């Protein structure tokens, strides 16, 4: 369950017109703090981020699930289920005490180094590099969508006559 302070900050961000991704960042920050405090561990920075995003979706932040090609089908399915639960489109599943305890126990066995400054910095650099690699592709796609000079001229002629 997210802390009340986190939920309030996220809702405030949404009221200010910030994107759901920004609001969900509060939950990710909270999760990173939990790992650092030793409440549980994480195998990688991505795992800590994923836990935070799942909590945000379930708390009602309108963060849509990732599209095809971004993550595995099972991850997308879980994200869709969390999103629908948070948007009150679906009843939450009845939680199993045994399963919940097992998950927490497994996370407690993981270390804290996944959310060290060094690990988070490396993760940020990897993410930025991926975005930079996708930029030229996006620019090319946008250029293709834009009408060329000859197409604009033809459209102008057809409007006149």
PyMOL commands that set and color helices and strands:
alter all, ss='L'
color gray80, all
select helices_A, chain A and resi 4-15+20-37+45-58+73-86+97-109+113-115+117-145+149-160
alter helices_A, ss='H'
color red, helices_A
deselect
rebuild
show_as cartoon
